[in-house]
Amino acid sequence: MPQQNDDLKNNLNNYAKYSGLAFEMLGIIVLGVWGGIKLDACLNSKPLLTIVLSLGAVAAAMYLVVVKTRE
């Protein structure tokens, strides 16, 4: 029985870790897109900065995944 409790606890910890990682990725990408839209509106450079910041945010989110999964 103690082995099952340890397995359940480990599974729940992994679930919490990776679901939290998904929300962090979502937040990074949303902020990148939002920032690009706002900068494009201010600088009249539609849609250049939205594309650049969106791709940069996706790259940052993927980097976060790589770093966090190594822990």
N, CA, C and O atoms as a GROMACS GRO file, in nm:
protein
  284
    1MET      N    1   0.080  -0.121   0.000
    1MET     CA    2   0.000   0.000   0.000
    1MET      C    3   0.085   0.128   0.000
    1MET      O    4   0.048   0.223  -0.069
    2PRO      N    5   0.195   0.133   0.074
    2PRO     CA    6   0.277   0.254   0.070
    2PRO      C    7   0.333   0.283  -0.069
    2PRO      O    8   0.350   0.399  -0.106
    3GLN      N    9   0.363   0.178  -0.147
    3GLN     CA   10   0.415   0.197  -0.282
    3GLN      C   11   0.309   0.265  -0.369
    3GLN      O   12   0.343   0.352  -0.449
    4GLN      N   13   0.184   0.227  -0.355
    4GLN     CA   14   0.077   0.289  -0.433
    4GLN      C   15   0.061   0.436  -0.397
    4GLN      O   16   0.036   0.518  -0.485
    5ASN      N   17   0.073   0.469  -0.270
    5ASN     CA   18   0.063   0.609  -0.228
    5ASN      C   19   0.176   0.692  -0.286
    5ASN      O   20   0.155   0.806  -0.327
    6ASP      N   21   0.297   0.636  -0.288
    6ASP     CA   22   0.411   0.707  -0.346
    6ASP      C   23   0.393   0.727  -0.496
    6ASP      O   24   0.425   0.834  -0.548
    7ASP      N   25   0.340   0.625  -0.565
    7ASP     CA   26   0.316   0.637  -0.709
    7ASP      C   27   0.210   0.742  -0.738
    7ASP      O   28   0.224   0.822  -0.831
    8LEU      N   29   0.103   0.741  -0.659
    8LEU     CA   30  -0.004   0.839  -0.677
    8LEU      C   31   0.047   0.980  -0.653
    8LEU      O   32   0.016   1.073  -0.728
    9LYS      N   33   0.126   0.997  -0.548
    9LYS     CA   34   0.181   1.128  -0.516
    9LYS      C   35   0.274   1.176  -0.628
    9LYS      O   36   0.271   1.293  -0.666
   10ASN      N   37   0.356   1.087  -0.681
   10ASN     CA   38   0.447   1.121  -0.790
   10ASN      C   39   0.369   1.160  -0.915
   10ASN      O   40   0.404   1.256  -0.983
   11ASN      N   41   0.264   1.085  -0.946
   11ASN     CA   42   0.181   1.116  -1.063
   11ASN      C   43   0.113   1.252  -1.048
   11ASN      O   44   0.106   1.328  -1.144
   12LEU      N   45   0.063   1.281  -0.930
   12LEU     CA   46  -0.002   1.410  -0.907
   12LEU      C   47   0.098   1.525  -0.915
   12LEU      O   48   0.066   1.632  -0.967
   13ASN      N   49   0.219   1.503  -0.866
   13ASN     CA   50   0.323   1.607  -0.876
   13ASN      C   51   0.358   1.634  -1.022
   13ASN      O   52   0.374   1.749  -1.062
   14ASN      N   53   0.370   1.527  -1.102
   14ASN     CA   54   0.399   1.545  -1.245
   14ASN      C   55   0.285   1.617  -1.316
   14ASN      O   56   0.308   1.704  -1.399
   15TYR      N   57   0.162   1.581  -1.282
   15TYR     CA   58   0.046   1.646  -1.343
   15TYR      C   59   0.046   1.796  -1.311
   15TYR      O   60   0.024   1.878  -1.400
   16ALA      N   61   0.070   1.830  -1.187
   16ALA     CA   62   0.071   1.971  -1.146
   16ALA      C   63   0.185   2.046  -1.214
   16ALA      O   64   0.168   2.160  -1.257
   17LYS      N   65   0.301   1.982  -1.225
   17LYS     CA   66   0.417   2.046  -1.288
   17LYS      C   67   0.390   2.078  -1.434
   17LYS      O   68   0.415   2.190  -1.478
   18TYR      N   69   0.337   1.982  -1.509
   18TYR     CA   70   0.319   2.002  -1.652
   18TYR      C   71   0.195   2.084  -1.686
   18TYR      O   72   0.194   2.152  -1.788
   19SER      N   73   0.093   2.080  -1.603
   19SER     CA   74  -0.022   2.166  -1.629
   19SER      C   75   0.015   2.312  -1.598
   19SER      O   76  -0.031   2.403  -1.667
   20GLY      N   77   0.094   2.334  -1.497
   20GLY     CA   78   0.143   2.468  -1.468
   20GLY      C   79   0.232   2.520  -1.579
   20GLY      O   80   0.229   2.639  -1.612
   21LEU      N   81   0.311   2.432  -1.637
   21LEU     CA   82   0.398   2.469  -1.748
   21LEU      C   83   0.315   2.512  -1.869
   21LEU      O   84   0.352   2.607  -1.939
   22ALA      N   85   0.204   2.445  -1.894
   22ALA     CA   86   0.116   2.482  -2.005
   22ALA      C   87   0.059   2.622  -1.986
   22ALA      O   88   0.051   2.700  -2.081
   23PHE      N   89   0.020   2.656  -1.864
   23PHE     CA   90  -0.033   2.790  -1.838
   23PHE      C   91   0.076   2.897  -1.851
   23PHE      O   92   0.049   3.008  -1.897
   24GLU      N   93   0.198   2.863  -1.812
   24GLU     CA   94   0.308   2.958  -1.828
   24GLU      C   95   0.335   2.983  -1.977
   24GLU      O   96   0.356   3.097  -2.019
   25MET      N   97   0.332   2.877  -2.056
   25MET     CA   98   0.352   2.892  -2.201
   25MET      C   99   0.242   2.979  -2.260
   25MET      O  100   0.270   3.070  -2.339
   26LEU      N  101   0.120   2.953  -2.223
   26LEU     CA  102   0.006   3.031  -2.272
   26LEU      C  103   0.023   3.178  -2.236
   26LEU      O  104   0.001   3.266  -2.320
   27GLY      N  105   0.062   3.205  -2.114
   27GLY     CA  106   0.081   3.344  -2.070
   27GLY      C  107   0.190   3.415  -2.149
   27GLY      O  108   0.173   3.531  -2.186
   28ILE      N  109   0.301   3.348  -2.173
   28ILE     CA  110   0.410   3.408  -2.249
   28ILE      C  111   0.365   3.440  -2.391
   28ILE      O  112   0.392   3.549  -2.441
   29ILE      N  113   0.298   3.347  -2.455
   29ILE     CA  114   0.256   3.368  -2.593
   29ILE      C  115   0.151   3.479  -2.601
   29ILE      O  116   0.157   3.563  -2.691
   30VAL      N  117   0.055   3.479  -2.509
   30VAL     CA  118  -0.048   3.584  -2.510
   30VAL      C  119   0.015   3.721  -2.489
   30VAL      O  120  -0.023   3.817  -2.556
   31LEU      N  121   0.109   3.731  -2.396
   31LEU     CA  122   0.175   3.861  -2.373
   31LEU      C  123   0.255   3.906  -2.495
   31LEU      O  124   0.259   4.025  -2.526
   32GLY      N  125   0.320   3.812  -2.562
   32GLY     CA  126   0.394   3.847  -2.682
   32GLY      C  127   0.305   3.899  -2.793
   32GLY      O  128   0.336   3.999  -2.858
   33VAL      N  129   0.193   3.831  -2.816
   33VAL     CA  130   0.098   3.875  -2.919
   33VAL      C  131   0.037   4.009  -2.881
   33VAL      O  132   0.028   4.100  -2.964
   34TRP      N  133  -0.005   4.022  -2.756
   34TRP     CA  134  -0.067   4.147  -2.710
   34TRP      C  135   0.032   4.264  -2.724
   34TRP      O  136  -0.004   4.372  -2.770
   35GLY      N  137   0.158   4.240  -2.682
   35GLY     CA  138   0.259   4.345  -2.694
   35GLY      C  139   0.285   4.383  -2.839
   35GLY      O  140   0.303   4.501  -2.870
   36GLY      N  141   0.286   4.285  -2.928
   36GLY     CA  142   0.305   4.313  -3.070
   36GLY      C  143   0.191   4.394  -3.128
   36GLY      O  144   0.214   4.487  -3.206
   37ILE      N  145   0.069   4.361  -3.090
   37ILE     CA  146  -0.048   4.436  -3.139
   37ILE      C  147  -0.042   4.580  -3.090
   37ILE      O  148  -0.066   4.674  -3.166
   38LYS      N  149  -0.010   4.598  -2.962
   38LYS     CA  150  -0.003   4.734  -2.907
   38LYS      C  151   0.109   4.816  -2.971
   38LYS      O  152   0.090   4.933  -3.003
   39LEU      N  153   0.225   4.755  -2.990
   39LEU     CA  154   0.335   4.827  -3.054
   39LEU      C  155   0.304   4.859  -3.200
   39LEU      O  156   0.337   4.967  -3.248
   40ASP      N  157   0.239   4.767  -3.271
   40ASP     CA  158   0.200   4.795  -3.409
   40ASP      C  159   0.102   4.912  -3.416
   40ASP      O  160   0.109   4.994  -3.507
   41ALA      N  161   0.012   4.919  -3.319
   41ALA     CA  162  -0.084   5.029  -3.318
   41ALA      C  163  -0.015   5.163  -3.291
   41ALA      O  164  -0.051   5.265  -3.349
   42CYS      N  165   0.083   5.161  -3.203
   42CYS     CA  166   0.154   5.286  -3.170
   42CYS      C  167   0.248   5.331  -3.280
   42CYS      O  168   0.261   5.450  -3.307
   43LEU      N  169   0.313   5.235  -3.344
   43LEU     CA  170   0.418   5.268  -3.442
   43LEU      C  171   0.372   5.257  -3.587
   43LEU      O  172   0.451   5.278  -3.679
   44ASN      N  173   0.246   5.223  -3.607
   44ASN     CA  174   0.190   5.206  -3.742
   44ASN      C  175   0.275   5.113  -3.829
   44ASN      O  176   0.307   5.145  -3.943
   45SER      N  177   0.312   5.000  -3.774
   45SER     CA  178   0.395   4.903  -3.847
   45SER      C  179   0.323   4.770  -3.865
   45SER      O  180   0.384   4.664  -3.859
   46LYS      N  181   0.192   4.777  -3.886
   46LYS     CA  182   0.110   4.656  -3.892
   46LYS      C  183   0.158   4.562  -4.000
   46LYS      O  184   0.197   4.613  -4.106
   47PRO      N  185   0.161   4.438  -3.986
   47PRO     CA  186   0.160   4.348  -3.871
   47PRO      C  187   0.300   4.301  -3.834
   47PRO      O  188   0.316   4.195  -3.774
   48LEU      N  189   0.400   4.380  -3.868
   48LEU     CA  190   0.539   4.338  -3.852
   48LEU      C  191   0.574   4.301  -3.707
   48LEU      O  192   0.622   4.191  -3.682
   49LEU      N  193   0.551   4.390  -3.613
   49LEU     CA  194   0.589   4.363  -3.475
   49LEU      C  195   0.505   4.254  -3.410
   49LEU      O  196   0.552   4.183  -3.322
   50THR      N  197   0.381   4.241  -3.453
   50THR     CA  198   0.298   4.133  -3.401
   50THR      C  199   0.357   3.998  -3.440
   50THR      O  200   0.364   3.906  -3.358
   51ILE      N  201   0.399   3.986  -3.563
   51ILE     CA  202   0.459   3.861  -3.610
   51ILE      C  203   0.591   3.834  -3.538
   51ILE      O  204   0.616   3.722  -3.492
   52VAL      N  205   0.676   3.936  -3.530
   52VAL     CA  206   0.807   3.918  -3.468
   52VAL      C  207   0.793   3.882  -3.320
   52VAL      O  208   0.857   3.788  -3.273
   53LEU      N  209   0.711   3.955  -3.247
   53LEU     CA  210   0.696   3.927  -3.105
   53LEU      C  211   0.623   3.795  -3.080
   53LEU      O  212   0.650   3.728  -2.980
   54SER      N  213   0.532   3.758  -3.168
   54SER     CA  214   0.464   3.630  -3.154
   54SER      C  215   0.563   3.515  -3.170
   54SER      O  216   0.564   3.421  -3.090
   55LEU      N  217   0.646   3.522  -3.272
   55LEU     CA  218   0.747   3.417  -3.293
   55LEU      C  219   0.849   3.416  -3.179
   55LEU      O  220   0.894   3.310  -3.136
   56GLY      N  221   0.885   3.534  -3.132
   56GLY     CA  222   0.977   3.541  -3.018
   56GLY      C  223   0.917   3.481  -2.892
   56GLY      O  224   0.986   3.415  -2.815
   57ALA      N  225   0.788   3.504  -2.871
   57ALA     CA  226   0.721   3.448  -2.754
   57ALA      C  227   0.711   3.296  -2.763
   57ALA      O  228   0.727   3.227  -2.663
   58VAL      N  229   0.684   3.244  -2.883
   58VAL     CA  230   0.680   3.099  -2.900
   58VAL      C  231   0.818   3.040  -2.873
   58VAL      O  232   0.828   2.935  -2.808
   59ALA      N  233   0.922   3.104  -2.921
   59ALA     CA  234   1.059   3.057  -2.896
   59ALA      C  235   1.091   3.060  -2.746
   59ALA      O  236   1.152   2.968  -2.694
   60ALA      N  237   1.049   3.166  -2.678
   60ALA     CA  238   1.073   3.177  -2.534
   60ALA      C  239   0.995   3.069  -2.459
   60ALA      O  240   1.045   3.012  -2.362
   61ALA      N  241   0.873   3.041  -2.502
   61ALA     CA  242   0.792   2.938  -2.438
   61ALA      C  243   0.855   2.799  -2.458
   61ALA      O  244   0.854   2.717  -2.367
   62MET      N  245   0.908   2.774  -2.576
   62MET     CA  246   0.973   2.645  -2.601
   62MET      C  247   1.101   2.632  -2.518
   62MET      O  248   1.133   2.524  -2.469
   63TYR      N  249   1.173   2.741  -2.504
   63TYR     CA  250   1.292   2.741  -2.420
   63TYR      C  251   1.253   2.710  -2.275
   63TYR      O  252   1.322   2.633  -2.207
   64LEU      N  253   1.145   2.768  -2.229
   64LEU     CA  254   1.094   2.741  -2.094
   64LEU      C  255   1.064   2.593  -2.077
   64LEU      O  256   1.095   2.535  -1.973
   65VAL      N  257   1.003   2.531  -2.178
   65VAL     CA  258   0.971   2.389  -2.171
   65VAL      C  259   1.099   2.307  -2.156
   65VAL      O  260   1.107   2.217  -2.073
   66VAL      N  261   1.199   2.339  -2.236
   66VAL     CA  262   1.324   2.263  -2.232
   66VAL      C  263   1.391   2.277  -2.095
   66VAL      O  264   1.438   2.178  -2.039
   67VAL      N  265   1.396   2.398  -2.043
   67VAL     CA  266   1.461   2.422  -1.915
   67VAL      C  267   1.385   2.356  -1.802
   67VAL      O  268   1.446   2.292  -1.716
   68LYS      N  269   1.254   2.369  -1.800
   68LYS     CA  270   1.174   2.315  -1.690
   68LYS      C  271   1.167   2.163  -1.691
   68LYS      O  272   1.157   2.102  -1.584
   69THR      N  273   1.172   2.100  -1.808
   69THR     CA  274   1.164   1.954  -1.812
   69THR      C  275   1.297   1.889  -1.775
   69THR      O  276   1.301   1.769  -1.746
   70ARG      N  277   1.405   1.965  -1.775
   70ARG     CA  278   1.534   1.910  -1.731
   70ARG      C  279   1.545   1.902  -1.581
   70ARG      O  280   1.629   1.829  -1.528
   71GLU      N  281   1.462   1.976  -1.510
   71GLU     CA  282   1.469   1.979  -1.362
   71GLU      C  283   1.423   1.850  -1.304
   71GLU      O  284   1.422   1.834  -1.182
   0.00000   0.00000   0.00000
